[in-house]
C-alpha cells in the first residue's frame, strides 16, 4: 500500500503573517478609526501642516477659509446635512438598529416585557384635577356641546386611570422578581412616553430596577417620561425600527386600554403570532370591558376573516398580578420556569 505523504503547504513569511494579524487587530479593536493616543513631535513639519504663506499669495488665507467652511469639507460621519440625504436612508436604518442593540447588550438586557397603553391615561390624582377643570368649564358654559363632551371624556379618563396604578404595579412586580442580578430578564420596555408607559417605567423605578424607553420623533416636541433608566432611553426616527426593537427581545406583551398607537402595536404582534413569523408568546389585554368593546374577535371569527383558533392567541385580565400570573403560566407550559 502506498503511503505517500501529502506535501506540506508552503509556510507564509513572518512578515506577511504579522501584517495580516495587525490588520485584523486594527479592524477588531477599531484602532484605525481612533485618533492617535499621542502625537510624535516631528523635527520638520510636514508640508501641509501650515497654510500657504501670505507672501506667496495674499489671498490664500481667505480662500482656505472658504474651502474649510464648505459642507463638502466636513467629515462624512460629522456632517448632519449629508446624513439627512435620501441616499443615506439605508445607513440611518442600520444605525437605528445597531445603537439600541449594542447598548442593550452592554447593559446585559437579555429579554423584555413590552407594555403598551394610552398616553392619556394619567395617574388618578391628575385625572381628578382634569375632571374638576372640565366641570368648572361646563358650569361656565352649560349650553356648550364641546364643554359637555370634554366633561364626559374627563370622567371616563378618571374611571380608566385605575389602570395607571395597575401598570405601575406590573412594573414593580416583574422587576422585583426578575432583576436580582444580571444578566437581566423580563426588563420592562415601553414607548417612553406619558400615561400607561410612564406608569410601567415608574414601577421599575420604584424598586431601583432597569427599564427601557423607545421614544419616537414626532412633528411636535415631546419628552420622555422621567422614570426610564437614562442609559436605556432611545430616540427613533423610523417607526419600523422601533417596532422591530419592541419585538426582538420580547417574552410577553401587556396592553392596557389605549388608542390608535396601542392598537397599531398590539395588532402587529397578533399578526406576527398568527402567521408564525415569531414563536408564540403571551399577549395579555388588561381590562376586558374596554377591549371587548374596542374590538370583537367573536364577530371577526363569525364573519370568517379570522379562524376560530385566532381568538385564543391573547387573554384578558383585570389586574397586574393576574397579568404576571398569565405570563408565568404560559412559559411554565413551554417548559420554562420564570420563578422558582
C-alpha positions in Angstrom: 0.0 0.0 0.0 1.3 3.4 -0.9 2.0 5.7 2.0 2.9 8.8 0.2 2.6 11.9 2.4 0.8 14.9 1.3 3.0 17.9 0.6 3.0 20.4 3.4 1.7 23.8 2.5 4.3 26.5 2.0 5.0 28.4 5.1 3.9 32.0 5.0 6.5 34.6 5.8 6.6 36.1 9.2 6.2 39.5 7.7 3.0 38.6 5.8 1.6 36.9 8.9 2.4 39.8 11.1 0.8 42.2 8.6 -2.3 40.1 8.4 -2.6 39.9 12.2 -2.0 43.6 12.5 -4.8 44.4 10.0 -7.1 42.0 11.7 -6.5 43.5 15.1 -6.9 47.0 13.7 -10.3 46.2 12.4 -11.4 44.3 15.5 -10.5 47.0 18.1 -11.3 50.0 16.0 -7.7 51.3 16.1 -7.9 52.6 12.6 -10.8 54.8 13.4 -9.4 56.3 16.6 -7.2 59.4 16.8 -3.6 58.6 17.8 -3.1 58.2 21.5 -0.1 60.5 21.4 1.3 62.8 18.8 5.0 62.4 18.0 7.0 65.6 17.7 8.5 65.8 14.3 11.8 67.6 13.7 10.5 69.0 10.4 6.8 69.7 10.0 5.0 68.1 7.1 4.4 70.4 4.1 0.6 70.5 4.6 0.7 71.3 8.3 0.8 75.0 7.7 -1.3 77.1 5.3 0.2 78.7 2.2 2.3 81.7 3.2 0.7 85.1 2.6 3.9 86.3 1.0 3.4 83.8 -1.8 -0.4 84.6 -2.2 -2.0 87.4 -0.1 -5.5 85.9 -0.8 -4.6 82.3 0.2 -5.9 82.6 3.8 -9.3 83.8 2.6 -9.6 81.1 0.0 -8.6 78.4 2.5 -11.2 79.6 5.0 -13.9 79.4 2.3 -12.8 75.8 1.4 -12.7 74.7 5.1 -16.1 76.2 5.8 -17.7 74.4 2.8 -20.0 71.5 3.7 -18.1 69.3 1.3 -15.0 69.6 3.6 -16.9 68.2 6.6 -16.0 64.6 7.6 -18.8 62.4 6.4 -19.7 61.0 9.8 -19.8 64.5 11.3 -21.9 66.1 8.5 -25.6 66.2 9.6 -26.7 67.6 6.2 -25.1 64.7 4.5 -26.6 62.2 6.9 -30.1 63.6 6.1 -29.9 62.8 2.4 -32.4 60.3 0.9 -29.4 58.3 -0.3 -28.3 57.7 3.3 -31.6 56.2 4.4 -30.2 52.7 4.4 -27.3 53.8 6.7 -29.8 55.6 9.0 -31.9 52.5 9.3 -28.8 50.4 10.1 -27.7 52.9 12.8 -31.2 52.8 14.4 -30.9 49.0 14.5 -27.4 49.0 15.9 -27.3 51.6 18.6 -30.1 50.2 20.8 -29.0 46.7 20.3 -25.4 47.4 21.2 -26.5 49.3 24.3 -29.0 46.7 25.5 -26.3 44.1 25.1 -23.8 46.2 27.0 -26.2 46.7 29.9 -27.0 42.9 29.9 -30.6 43.2 28.9 -31.5 39.7 27.6 -35.3 39.7 27.4 -38.2 42.1 27.9 -41.8 42.6 28.7 -43.4 45.2 26.5 -46.1 47.4 27.9 -48.5 49.4 25.7 -51.3 51.7 26.6 -52.7 55.2 26.3 -50.6 58.3 26.8 -53.9 60.0 28.0 -54.5 57.7 31.0 -52.7 59.7 33.7 -52.4 58.9 37.4 -55.6 59.2 39.4 -54.7 62.5 41.1 -54.0 64.2 37.8 -57.3 62.7 36.3 -59.3 64.2 39.2 -57.8 67.6 38.6 -58.8 67.4 34.9 -62.4 66.4 35.9 -62.6 69.5 38.2 -61.3 71.8 35.5 -63.8 70.3 33.0 -66.7 70.7 35.4 -65.8 74.3 36.0 -65.7 75.0 32.3 -69.1 73.3 31.8 -70.6 75.3 34.7 -69.4 78.5 33.0 -70.9 77.4 29.6 -73.7 74.8 30.3 -75.1 75.0 26.7 -71.7 74.5 25.0 -71.7 71.0 23.5 -67.9 70.9 23.4 -67.7 71.7 27.1 -70.2 68.8 27.8 -68.1 66.5 25.6 -64.9 67.4 27.4 -66.5 66.9 30.8 -67.8 63.5 29.8 -64.4 62.4 28.5 -62.6 63.7 31.6 -65.0 61.5 33.7 -64.2 58.4 31.5 -60.4 59.1 31.8 -60.8 59.3 35.5 -62.6 56.0 35.6 -59.8 54.4 33.5 -57.0 56.0 35.5 -57.0 53.0 37.8 -55.1 51.3 35.0 -52.2 53.7 35.6 -51.8 52.1 39.1 -52.1 48.6 37.6 -49.4 49.3 35.0 -47.1 50.7 37.8 -47.8 47.7 39.9 -46.9 45.4 37.0 -43.6 47.2 36.6 -42.9 46.7 40.3 -43.8 43.0 40.3 -41.9 42.0 37.3 -38.8 44.0 38.1 -38.7 42.8 41.7 -38.8 39.1 40.6 -36.6 39.2 37.6 -33.9 41.8 38.3 -32.0 40.5 41.2 -28.7 40.4 39.3 -27.5 40.5 35.7 -27.9 39.3 33.0 -31.4 40.9 33.2 -34.5 39.1 32.1 -38.1 40.4 31.5 -37.0 44.0 31.7 -39.9 46.5 31.3 -39.9 48.2 27.9 -42.4 51.0 26.8 -42.6 53.6 24.2 -41.1 56.0 26.7 -44.0 58.5 26.8 -46.5 59.5 29.4 -49.6 57.8 30.7 -49.5 54.0 30.9 -46.0 53.9 29.5 -44.8 56.2 32.3 -46.6 54.1 34.9 -44.8 50.9 33.8 -41.4 52.5 33.8 -42.2 54.1 37.1 -43.0 50.8 38.7 -39.5 49.5 37.8 -38.1 52.8 39.0 -39.9 52.3 42.4 -37.8 49.2 43.0 -34.5 50.6 41.6 -34.6 48.4 38.6 -33.7 49.0 34.9 -36.4 49.8 32.4 -36.2 50.8 28.7 -37.9 53.6 26.7 -38.2 53.6 22.9 -39.2 57.2 22.0 -40.3 58.2 18.5 -39.7 61.6 17.0 -42.9 63.3 16.1 -43.7 66.6 14.4 -44.4 68.2 17.8 -41.9 68.4 20.6 -42.2 65.6 23.2 -40.3 64.5 26.2 -39.5 61.0 27.6 -41.1 60.2 31.0 -38.7 60.7 33.9 -38.6 57.1 35.1 -36.7 55.4 32.3 -33.2 54.3 33.0 -31.2 57.1 31.4 -28.7 54.8 29.7 -31.6 52.8 28.2 -33.8 55.6 26.7 -33.5 55.6 22.9 -34.9 58.0 20.3 -36.2 56.7 16.9 -36.8 58.3 13.6 -38.4 55.3 12.0 -41.5 53.5 13.3 -40.4 50.3 11.6 -37.1 50.1 13.5 -38.9 51.0 16.8 -41.4 48.2 16.2 -38.6 45.7 15.5 -36.9 46.6 18.7 -40.1 46.2 20.7 -40.3 42.6 19.4 -36.7 41.5 19.2 -36.3 40.6 22.9 -40.0 40.4 23.9 -41.1 37.5 26.1 -44.6 38.9 26.7 -46.8 41.8 25.6 -49.2 43.5 28.0 -51.6 46.1 26.6 -53.7 48.4 28.7 -56.6 50.5 27.3 -55.3 52.7 24.6 -55.9 54.4 21.2 -54.5 54.1 17.7 -50.9 53.7 18.8 -51.7 50.9 21.2 -53.9 49.2 18.6 -51.1 49.5 16.0 -48.6 47.8 18.2 -50.8 45.0 19.5 -52.3 44.1 16.1 -48.8 44.0 14.7 -47.9 41.5 17.3 -51.0 39.4 16.9 -50.4 39.2 13.2 -46.8 38.1 13.7 -48.0 35.3 16.1 -50.9 34.3 13.8 -48.7 34.0 10.8 -46.0 32.2 12.8 -43.4 34.8 11.8 -42.4 34.8 15.5 -42.7 32.0 18.1 -45.8 32.1 20.3 -45.6 34.4 23.4 -48.2 35.6 25.9 -50.3 38.6 24.8 -52.3 40.0 27.7 -55.0 42.6 27.4 -55.8 44.3 30.6 -59.4 45.4 31.0 -61.9 43.0 29.4 -64.7 45.5 29.3 -62.7 48.0 27.3 -61.1 45.5 24.9 -64.3 43.6 24.1 -66.0 47.0 23.2 -62.9 48.2 21.3 -62.8 45.1 19.0 -64.8 41.9 18.8 -62.8 38.8 17.9 -66.0 36.7 18.1 -67.5 38.8 15.3 -64.4 38.6 13.2 -64.4 34.8 13.5 -68.1 34.6 12.7 -67.5 36.7 9.6 -64.8 34.4 8.5 -62.0 37.0 8.4 -60.0 35.2 11.2 -60.1 31.5 12.2 -61.7 30.4 15.5 -58.3 29.5 16.9 -57.1 33.1 16.4 -59.4 34.2 19.2 -57.1 32.4 21.7 -53.7 34.0 20.9 -54.4 36.6 23.6 -56.0 36.6 27.0 -57.9 39.1 29.2 -57.1 40.1 32.8 -58.1 42.9 35.2 -55.0 43.4 37.4 -51.2 43.5 37.2 -51.0 40.3 39.4 -53.2 38.4 37.0 -51.2 39.6 34.0 -48.0 38.4 35.7 -49.6 35.0 36.6 -50.7 34.5 32.9 -47.1 35.2 31.8 -45.7 32.7 34.3 -48.3 30.1 33.3 -47.6 30.5 29.6 -43.8 29.9 30.0 -44.3 27.1 32.5 -46.4 25.4 29.8 -43.5 25.8 27.5 -41.2 24.1 30.0 -39.5 27.2 31.3 -39.8 28.3 34.9 -39.6 32.1 35.3 -39.7 32.0 39.1 -38.5 29.2 41.4 
